[in-house]
Amino acid sequence: MVFETYLISLDSNTSPTELEQILRTLERIKGKVNMFAQKSIIASFDNAHVDTIRNKTGVKLVGGINFKGRKVKKIVKIES
């Protein structure tokens, strides 16, 4: 039982009612919605509940994502 971040991809014809049910399920399992954009949700929740979300009507895909701590390269311009 590990708290992980997942991408939840929704079907193109997911209704607002189905979306509401998905969000209520995330709330019920103590999940946290990190970002919502068009037909995708990035949410963090316990990995024991992946099948619960995957089996909801309107969900096309549930996949784990990893944000590795990559550093941004610093570009310095030296002027003379």
C-alpha positions in Angstrom: 0.0 0.0 0.0 1.9 3.0 -1.4 0.7 6.5 -2.2 1.6 7.0 -5.9 0.8 9.3 -8.8 -1.3 8.1 -11.7 -2.6 9.3 -15.0 -6.3 8.6 -15.5 -7.2 8.9 -19.1 -11.0 9.2 -19.8 -13.0 8.0 -22.8 -13.9 10.7 -25.3 -17.6 10.2 -24.6 -17.4 10.3 -20.8 -20.4 12.1 -19.4 -20.3 14.7 -16.7 -22.2 12.2 -14.4 -19.5 9.6 -15.0 -16.8 12.2 -14.3 -18.5 13.2 -11.1 -18.6 9.5 -10.0 -14.8 9.1 -10.7 -14.0 12.2 -8.7 -16.2 11.1 -5.8 -14.5 7.7 -5.8 -11.1 9.5 -5.6 -12.4 11.5 -2.7 -13.7 8.4 -1.0 -10.4 6.6 -1.2 -8.6 9.7 0.1 -7.0 10.5 -3.3 -5.8 13.9 -4.3 -6.4 15.4 -7.8 -3.2 17.1 -8.8 -4.3 18.3 -12.3 -7.3 18.0 -14.6 -7.1 18.8 -18.3 -9.7 17.9 -20.9 -9.9 14.1 -20.8 -7.0 13.4 -18.4 -6.7 13.5 -14.6 -3.4 13.3 -12.7 -4.1 12.1 -9.2 -2.3 10.6 -6.3 -3.8 7.8 -4.3 -3.0 4.4 -2.7 -2.0 1.8 -5.2 -4.4 -0.7 -3.6 -7.2 1.2 -5.3 -6.0 1.2 -8.9 -8.5 -1.5 -9.9 -11.3 0.5 -8.3 -10.6 3.5 -10.5 -9.8 1.3 -13.6 -13.2 -0.4 -13.4 -15.2 2.9 -13.2 -17.4 3.7 -16.3 -15.7 6.3 -18.5 -12.1 5.4 -17.6 -10.0 4.3 -20.5 -6.6 3.9 -18.8 -4.9 4.2 -15.4 -1.2 4.3 -15.5 1.5 5.2 -13.0 3.7 8.1 -13.7 7.0 9.1 -12.1 8.3 12.7 -11.7 12.0 12.1 -11.3 13.9 14.9 -9.6 15.7 16.1 -12.7 17.7 19.3 -12.5 17.3 22.1 -15.1 20.6 22.9 -16.7 21.6 26.5 -16.0 22.6 28.5 -19.0 24.9 31.4 -18.4 25.7 33.9 -21.1 28.9 35.8 -20.5 29.0 39.3 -22.0 32.2 41.2 -22.6 
